[in-house]
Amino acid sequence: MSQKILLDKINIPGIKTYDVYRANGGYASVEKALKTLTPDEVVEEVKTSGLRGRGGAGFPAGMKWSFIDKKSGKPRHLVCNADESEPGTFKDRYLMEFIPHLLIEGMITSSYALGANLSYIYIRGEYMWIYKILEKAINEAKAAGFLGKNILGSGYDLDLYVHCGAGAYICGEETALIESLEGKRGNPRIKPPFPAISGLWSNPTVVNNVETIAAVPWIVNNSGADYAKIGIGRSTGTKLISASGHIKNPGVYEIEMGLSVYEFMNSDEYLGGMSSDRPLKAFVPGGSSVPVLPAHLIFKTANGEDRLMTYESLSDGGFATGSMLGSGGFIVYNDTACIVRNTWNFSRFYHHESCGQCSPCREGTGWMEKVLNRIENGYGREEDIDLLLSIQSKIEGNTICPLGDAAAWPVAAAIRHFRDEFEYHIRFPEKIKNRDHFVAEPFEKVKHLVAKELV
């Protein structure tokens, strides 16, 4: 059994409430930080831990904290990104719904480290029931003296609020989130200046993901050095994985970094293998925005090494033969899945969610959706595959925020690894008119038709 840092107490009856959470060691990190550590010492513990941002980017959290402007004298803010709009990802929701005080404790300890006296949790609009859970937890913490003026007699003040967004994926990007929090349309800002210098209301601001902040209490209570001992290399600590698709045991799992993908996929402790006797076809390891990988690159890298659940191993080989850990949205497909339809579905999402500020993203996501729709529904043309590659290449790296990249990467990877499946759709439109065309006749059984026609 792997060590649990975030989920070790989640099944304790009544852990949602302050009394039960407190009775089980809750808010100890706040007491320790405020009574025995300076803000800079807390930052150093987080830096020592090697904790990386769990929202997808994987940037070292302690380093990010150290960038915050302390010289200007302006108020500082910590903003928790609880927008969690990445398709395939639902681990932050799990934390907030079942152990909300862990996030509240992390917000208090982290805000103290940053010298922030006004902090926010920005939650997506669809999570309204969780918004109410967090509001109740904040009120309980405030009533117990852990929020408000002069917390625990330390002289440190903190007000914490939950702000509900309107369900826009773009607000998962930190500067668009800040714009939305200020009451404006959620369009990303051009950087620099970065939020650490000029963020919320032009004040120094740090934006961190729910899972990232929830790990801080354990680090403060036990030490950054102890956290760094968990995991492997620069992928330290544990990671929450949202697992879905054609597997026996979908759900949220906490794993130690460095677990092999094979063990995670097939052991009874985790996903339990495929949900039926259908073979594994592909998987997406980090949410819809990361490249899909075919079966032969899932358990082994292109160099023949075991693929591990780490930032480095999953990206081994670059996008040619690797992917990204991202937000940990682990989606598994068996051989009945249609990669073309799956890619089209992702493209529909990104076209819908583009804020429209950058023309490559605004126009390109629309064209990718149209072309993929054409291919999936039997009206594809031979030149469409290269047209898709051309469109995605003009989006990638040419937008203010990463949404353009998130829309482009899945398309490029799907064609890179499954081009013959796209060709099959175009050359045999009558065979894919049935929505479940690969259920009765998986692509492996008909791919010879594509090869035969090319001879």
N, C-alpha and C positions, 0 to 999 in steps of 0.2 A: 504494500500500500504506500502511495506517495504521501508526502507531508502536505497537510492542508493549512493554509495561512488565512484564506478568505472564507472558506466554507466549513471550517472545523466546528463551528457552533451553530450552523444555520438550521439544523434539525432539532435544536433544543426547544421544547414547547414554550411558547410565549416570548421567544427571543425578539420579536418585533417590538415589544414594549420596553420602556426605559428600565423598569424595575428588574426584569429578568436579565436584560443585557448587562446592566450594572452589576448584578449579583454574580455574573459569570465573567468578571474582569473587564467589563466595558468602561471606557473613558480613562483607563489607566495611563494611556499614552499622553493624554491631556495633562493629567496630574504630574507625570514625570517631566514633560517638556516645560510646563510653566513653573515648576518648583525647582528643577535641578539643571535645566539646560538653557542656554541662550538660543535665540533664533538661528544664529549662524551655526551653532553646534547641531541643531536639528537638520539644517541644510547639508552639513557635512556627513551626517549619518546616511541621509538619502543618497548623496553622491557615492559614498563608500559602498552602499548596497548594490549599485549598478542597476537599480530599477529603471526600466525603460518604459516610455509612454505606451500604455496598453490600448490606446484608441486606434492604432493602426500604423502610425509613423515609426514607433520604436525609438524615439529620441530620448537620451538619458534624462530622467526627470530632475535629478539633482543639478545637473548642468544647466538645464532650462531655468530652474529656480535661481541659480547664481547670476543669471543675466539680468534679473529685475533691477531697475534703476532705483538706487537708494540715495542718490546724491541730490536729486532735484527737489526733495522735500514734499513732493506731491503725495496724496493718498495712494496706497497700493491696494490691489484687489486680487483675490483668487476666484476664478470662475470654473466651476465643474461642468464639463461637457457631458451631459446626460441625454444628448439628443438621440444617440444610437439609432441611426436611420439606415445603416448598412444592411442590405438584404443578406440574410443568412446569419445575422448576429443578434443575440438576445441575452447575452450574459450580464450586461449592466442592469437590465430590467430585473433579472433574477436576484441580484444583490439588493437592489433598492426595494423590491417587493417583500423579501423574506428576512433581511437583516438590515433595515434602514439606518439603525444607529451606528453601524460600522462606517458608513459613508459620512454621517454627521460628525463622528469622532475624527475621522480623517480630515474633514474640512477644517475643524477647529485647530488641530495640531499643525496642519499645513499652513493655515492662515497665520498662525503665530510665527512659524518659521519665516514667512515672507513679510511679516510686519503689516499684514492686511487687517483692517478693522471693519471692512464691509465686503462680504463675499456672497456669491450667488451659486445656486445650482440651476442650470438651464436644462429643462427637461422637454422632451418632444411632446407635441400636442396630443398624440395618440395615447400617451401614458397618463391619462387624467386620473385613473384610480391610484397610480403610484404617486402622483403629485399630492394626493390627499394623505397617503401614508407618510410621505416625507414631511408634510406640514405638521402632522401630528407628532412625529418624532422630534422635530425642531422645537415645538412647543413644550414637549416633555423635557428636553435637554435644557431649555431656557428656565423652566420652572425649577430644575435641579441645580441651577447656578452655573451651568457650563456654557451658557451664551448670555450676551448682554454686557453690562458694565462690571468691571473689576472681577473677572472670572477667577474663582477660588482665591480671592484676595491678592491676586498677583499684580493688579494694576493694568492687566491686559483686557481690552474691550473688543467684542466682536458681535456684529449683527449679521445674521445669515438668512437669506431669503431664497425661496424657490420661484423661478420664473418659468412659466409655461409658454413654449413656442407654438407655432401654428402648423407644425408638421412638414416643414421644408427640409429636404435632405441637405441642401446647401448650407444650412445652419449648423451642420456638423463640422464645417470648416471654421477654425477659431475666429477669424476676423469677421466672417459673415454672422457668426453667433454673437459677437460683440455688437455689431450693427443692429441686429435684432433686439438684443438686450437694451440698447439705447432707444428702442422704439421706432427704428427705421426699417426699411426693406432690407432683407438679409442678403446683401451683395458683398462678396469678399472685397477686402481692401488690398491695394497694391502695397507690397512690402519691399524694402523698409519704408517707414519705421515699423519695427516689430512690436507686438503687444507688450513685451517686457519693458519697452521704452514709452510707447504711446498706445494704450489699449482702450479699456473702458473709460469713456469720457476723457480721453487723452491722458489718462493716468497709467502708471506702470501696472501691468496686469499679467498674471500667469493663467493659462487655460490648460487644465488637465482632465483626463478621462476619469470616469467613475472608478473603474478597476484600479487605476494608478493611485488615486487618492485613498482608496480603501486599503491599500497595502501599507500605507505609511504608519498606522498604529502599531502593526507588528514590528516594523523596522525600528521604531523608537523604543518599543518595549524590550526588544531582544538585541538590537544593534544591527547596523548596516553590514558589519562583517559576517554576522550569522546568516543574514539574508543572502549575501554573496556566495556563501558556501553551497547554497541550493542551486541547482541548475548546472550549466556547463559554459565555460568561456565567458563571453560577453552577454550571453542569454542567462541571466541570473533569476533566481526566485521561481515562483510558480506562475502559471498562466491559466486563465479561464478560457475554455473552448466551448463554443456553441455548435453542437453537432446535429446535423439533420441529413435527410436524404434516405437512400436505400440501405439503412443499417438497422440492426436489431434494437439498439438502445439509444435512441436520440435523446438529447438533453444537454445540460450544462455540466461540464467536468472541470475540475481543477487538477492540473498536471504539473509535475516538476519539469522544468525545461530540460531537454535532453532525452526525454522518452522517445523511443523510436516510433515512427509513424506506423510501422507494422504492428507493434504491440498495442498502440492506442486504437488502431482499427479493429484488431482481432481478439484482444483479451476480453474475458468476461467482466473484468473490473471496469472496462470502458465501453467501447461501442459494440463488442460482441460479434463482430463480423457482419457480413451482408445479411439483409433481412430475408433473403430467399436464396435459392441455389443459383441465381443468375450471377454471372461473373462481373467483377469490378471493371468499369470502363474508364472512369475519370474522376477527379475530385478537384474542388476549389478549397484551398486551405485557409484562406483569410478573409472571407466575405466576397461579395460579387465583384469587387473592383480589382481583384488580383487575378493573374493569369491561371487558366485551367491547366491541369497536367493530365496526360494520358496514363493508363495503367502501368506501363513499363517504367515510368519515371516517378511513381508514387513512393514505393518502398525503397528504391535505390536511386542514387544520383547517377548522372551520366558517367561518372568515374567508377561506378560500382560500389560506392560506399553506402552504408545504411543511411536512409533519410531520417533525420531527427526532427522533433518538434522544437526547433529553435529558429531564431531569425536568420542565422547564418546558413544552416543546412537547407532550409526550405528555399532559400534564394541561391543555393549553389548552382553554378552554371549560368547565372543571369536569366534573362527571360527566354533564352534559347532552349534551356532544359530545366529551368527552375521556376519558382513562383515567389510568394511572400507569405509570411505568417499573418501580416495585417492585423485585423481586429479579432482573429481567431474564429471566424465564421466558417466552420468545416462542413462542406457540402459534398456528399458522396453520391455518385451516379453508377447504376449498373448498366448492362448493355441494352436495356430497353429505352434508355434516355436518348433524346435527340439533341445533339450538340447545337445544331442550327437553331432549333426552336428555343433552347436555353439561352443562346447568345442573343437572339432576337428579343427575348423577354427582358434580359438585362438592358439591352439597348433602349427598349421602350421606357424603362425606368429612368435611365440617365437623360434621355431626351425630355421626359416630363419634368425632371428635377433640375435641369439646367436653369440657372438664373437669367441667362440671356445676355449677360454683360459682355462676354467675349465672343466675337463673331465665329472663331473656329469651333467653339463648343456649341454655341447657339445653332449654327447652321449644320455643323458636322454631325452632331448627335441625331439631328432630324433626318439627315440623309442616310446615316447608318441604319436607323430604324426602318426607313422606307425600303432600302435595298435588301435588308435581311427579311423583311416582311414579304417581299417579292419572291425571294428564294424559297422561304419556308412554305409558301402557299402555291408553289408550282409554276411561277412565272419568271423564274430566274434566267439570266442570260450568261453566256460564257464569260463575258468580260466583267461580270459583277464581282467576282472574287477579288480580282486585282483592283477593282474600283474601291472596294471596302478597305483594302490595305492602303490605298492612296489617301482615302478620307481620314482614316485613323492616324496616319503619319502626319497629316497636316493639323490634327488636333493636339497630339502628344507634344508636350513641352511648350505649347504656344498659348497657354491660358494663364489668367491671374492666379487661379487656385487649382488644386489637384483634381477637381471633378472631371476636367477634360481628359486627363490621364486615366482616371478611373473608368471612363467610358471607352477609351481607345484600347487599353491593354487587353481586356477580355476578348475583343474582336480579333486582334492580332494573334493572340494565343490560340484561339479556337481554329483559325485558319492555319496557323503554323503546325498544329498537331493533328488536325482533323480535316485537312483540305479535301481529301477524297470524299468525305461525307457531304461537303458543300457541292462538289462536282456531281455526286449521285443525285442530290436534290434537283440540280439544274438539268441533268441529262435524262432523268427518269421521273418527270413531274407526276405521271399518273400513279406512281408507287408511293408517293408521299402525301397524296391528297387526304388520306385517312390520318387523323390526328395521332393515332397510336400506331403509326406505320412500323416502328421498330419493336413493338411488343410481340407481334406475331412473327415478324421477320427481322431479327436484329441485324444491324449493319454488317457485322462480321460474316453473315451468311450471304450477303448480296454485294459486298464490296468488290468481288471478282468481276462484276459487271462493268464497273468503272475501269478497272485495269484492262479488261477485254476490249472495251471501246477505244482505249488509248493505243492499243497495238496497231 
